[in-house]
Amino acid sequence: SLLGDSLIRVEAEAIMNGLFLIVLSAGVVLLSNYRRRRETMIISLIFLVLELLIRLYSVILNIPWWLYLGIFGLALMVLAGLIILLRLKVLCYRLKE
C-alpha cells in the first residue's frame, strides 16, 4: 500500500509538472508575441506542441483516422483563406498608393 501511494504521488507530480510546463510555455508565447520577439515565440510554440503531443499521446491514438483527415482538410482551407485575405490586403494597399 505504501508503494502504491508513492506511485500515485509520483504520477500526480508528473501530471502537475506537465501542466506547469504547458501553462509556462503558453505564457512565454503570449509574452514574446506581445514584445515582438519572434525567435522566442517560435521556440516556445515548438516546445508547447511537443509537450502537448507527449501528454496527449494516448488520446491521439484513440482518434479515428478519418477525423484526422477532416481536421487537416479544415486547417488547409483556413490557411488558404488567410493567404487569399493577405493577398487582397496587399493588393488593396498597393492600389491606394
C-alpha positions in Angstrom: 0.0 0.0 0.0 2.9 2.3 0.8 4.4 1.6 -2.7 1.0 2.2 -4.4 0.6 5.6 -2.6 4.1 6.7 -3.6 3.4 5.7 -7.2 0.2 7.7 -7.2 2.0 10.7 -5.8 4.8 10.4 -8.4 2.2 10.2 -11.2 0.3 13.2 -9.8 3.6 15.2 -9.6 4.3 14.3 -13.3 0.9 15.5 -14.3 1.3 18.7 -12.4 4.8 19.3 -13.9 3.4 18.7 -17.4 0.6 21.2 -16.8 3.0 23.7 -15.3 5.2 23.4 -18.4 2.3 23.8 -20.8 1.0 26.9 -18.9 4.5 28.4 -18.7 5.2 27.8 -22.4 1.8 29.3 -23.4 2.7 32.3 -21.2 6.1 32.7 -22.9 4.4 32.5 -26.3 1.9 35.3 -25.4 4.6 37.5 -23.8 7.0 37.0 -26.7 4.2 37.8 -29.2 3.4 41.0 -27.2 7.1 42.0 -27.1 7.6 41.1 -30.8 10.3 38.5 -30.1 9.8 36.1 -33.0 12.6 33.7 -32.2 11.4 33.1 -28.6 7.8 32.7 -29.8 8.7 30.1 -32.4 10.8 28.1 -29.9 8.1 28.2 -27.3 5.4 27.2 -29.8 7.5 24.2 -30.9 8.0 23.2 -27.2 4.3 23.7 -26.5 3.2 21.5 -29.4 5.7 18.8 -28.5 4.7 18.8 -24.8 1.0 18.6 -25.8 1.8 15.7 -28.1 3.6 13.9 -25.3 0.9 14.5 -22.8 -2.0 13.6 -25.1 -0.3 10.6 -26.9 -2.8 8.0 -25.6 -5.8 10.3 -26.6 -4.3 10.9 -30.0 -4.0 7.2 -30.7 -7.7 6.6 -30.0 -9.0 9.2 -32.6 -10.2 7.6 -35.9 -8.1 8.3 -39.0 -10.9 10.0 -40.9 -11.3 12.6 -38.2 -7.6 13.5 -38.7 -8.3 13.9 -42.4 -11.2 16.2 -41.7 -9.2 18.3 -39.3 -6.3 18.6 -41.7 -8.6 19.5 -44.5 -10.2 22.2 -42.4 -6.8 23.6 -41.5 -5.8 23.7 -45.1 -9.0 25.6 -46.0 -8.4 28.1 -43.2 -4.8 28.6 -44.3 -5.8 29.1 -47.9 -8.4 31.6 -46.8 -5.9 33.5 -44.8 -3.4 33.6 -47.7 -6.1 34.9 -50.0 -7.1 37.5 -47.4 -3.5 38.7 -47.0 -3.0 38.9 -50.8 -6.2 41.0 -51.1 -5.0 43.4 -48.3 -1.6 43.8 -50.1 -3.4 44.4 -53.4 -5.7 47.0 -51.9 -2.8 48.7 -50.2 -0.9 48.9 -53.5 -3.9 50.3 -55.3 -4.3 53.1 -52.8 -0.7 54.3 -53.4 
